[in-house]
Structures are given as structure tokens and as C-alpha cells.
Amino acid sequence: MKALNFYSTVYHGFLVCRDKTCTIRLGDKTGKYSEGDVVLVTYGERFKKRKKVFTAVIDRVTVKTIGELTDRDLQGESPDMHTPQDALDFLSRIYDRQLHLDDTVTVVHFSEITE
């Protein structure tokens, strides 16, 4: 089973409260994630223990530029994100490099699977 893992401490609260419904990843990740995939949503650092938060299904995978991000994309990533510029600033910090509005990202929308 595939995983959507989140490293940043910023994400933990949003995941636990179920406020996070998508992730924006740098580059084209369509080879990695597809609509209908069932994934584990996890939290933790690379090469360390990770905690399963919930199981989800991927609803939609779209490739676009940071400048093309919609309100739905932004709100699903973080309730605090309101503009593509907010996303640009945030992603530049997460990826630890300067990004631009014309950089390609993949938006992965997901929904929790409940038992």
C-alpha cells in the first residue's frame, strides 16, 4: 500500500483534525499517485518511525503551476492558505529553496476512509 507521508510539524494538527484534504507536492507525481489509490496517511520524519493517522482514497490528481492553484487546492492544503503567493512562500520553506509561480506541482486530493 502506498503512503502519503507528512514531515512538517505544521501538518500534524491539520491531519488529526481532518482539516487537510489535499497535498501539494513539487513536480509531476502522476507516476506515483493515481485516482482511486488507497493510501496510508502518515506523519513522521524520513528513516524514522511514522504514525498512521488514517487510511484514505485519492480522489483527484492534477498537475499545474503554483500560480494556477485554486481556492479549493489552497484550503485543502491548509486553512491558513489563501493565495498562490501564500502557497509559494510555504512550499519554498518546506522544500528549502526558492520556488516560482510557474513551477510545476501536483495536487493530490484525498478523502478519509472510515470503518
C-alpha positions in Angstrom: 0.0 0.0 0.0 1.2 3.5 -0.8 1.6 6.2 1.7 1.1 10.0 1.8 3.6 11.0 4.4 3.9 14.4 6.0 7.1 15.6 7.7 6.4 19.2 8.8 5.1 19.8 12.3 2.7 22.2 10.6 0.7 19.4 9.2 0.1 17.2 12.3 -2.8 19.3 13.7 -4.5 19.6 10.3 -4.3 15.9 9.8 -5.6 14.9 13.2 -8.5 17.4 12.9 -9.1 16.3 9.3 -8.7 19.8 8.0 -6.2 18.7 5.4 -7.8 17.2 2.4 -5.1 17.5 -0.2 -1.4 17.8 -0.5 0.7 19.9 -2.9 3.9 18.2 -4.0 6.6 19.8 -6.1 7.0 18.3 -9.6 4.8 15.9 -11.6 3.9 13.0 -9.3 1.3 11.4 -11.6 3.6 8.3 -11.9 3.4 7.9 -8.1 -0.3 8.6 -7.3 -3.4 7.9 -9.2 -7.1 8.5 -8.6 -8.7 5.6 -6.7 -5.4 4.6 -5.0 -5.9 3.7 -1.3 -3.1 5.2 0.8 -2.0 5.4 4.4 -1.8 9.0 5.6 1.2 9.1 7.9 3.2 11.5 9.8 6.9 11.4 10.6 10.4 12.0 9.5 12.2 10.1 6.8 14.0 7.0 8.0 12.3 7.2 11.4 9.1 5.8 12.9 6.0 7.1 11.4 2.5 7.3 12.8 -0.6 6.2 10.8 -3.2 8.9 11.0 -5.9 7.4 8.8 -6.5 5.5 5.6 -7.7 7.5 2.5 -8.6 7.2 -1.1 -7.1 9.5 -3.7 -10.0 11.4 -5.3 -8.1 13.5 -7.8 -4.6 14.1 -9.0 -3.8 17.2 -11.1 -0.6 18.8 -12.4 -0.5 22.6 -12.6 1.7 25.5 -11.7 1.8 27.1 -8.3 0.2 30.2 -9.9 -2.8 28.1 -11.1 -3.7 26.7 -7.7 -7.4 27.2 -6.9 -9.1 28.2 -3.7 -10.1 24.5 -3.1 -6.5 23.4 -3.6 -5.2 26.0 -1.2 -7.8 25.4 1.5 -7.3 21.6 1.3 -3.6 22.1 1.8 -4.0 24.4 4.8 -6.9 26.5 6.1 -4.4 29.3 6.5 -3.5 29.4 2.8 -5.5 32.0 0.8 -3.4 32.8 -2.4 -1.0 31.2 -4.7 1.6 33.5 -3.2 0.9 32.0 0.2 1.5 28.5 -1.3 4.7 29.7 -3.0 6.1 31.1 0.3 5.1 28.0 2.3 6.4 25.5 -0.3 9.7 27.4 -0.6 10.2 26.9 3.2 9.2 23.2 3.1 11.5 22.4 0.1 14.2 24.8 1.4 14.7 26.5 -1.9 13.3 29.5 -3.8 10.3 28.5 -5.9 8.4 30.5 -8.5 4.7 30.8 -9.5 5.4 28.9 -12.8 7.0 25.9 -11.0 5.0 22.6 -11.6 3.2 21.0 -8.7 1.0 18.0 -8.3 -2.2 18.5 -6.2 -3.4 15.2 -4.6 -7.0 15.4 -3.2 -7.8 12.7 -0.7 -10.7 11.5 1.5 -10.6 9.5 4.7 -11.9 6.0 4.6 -13.9 5.3 7.8 -14.7 1.8 9.0 
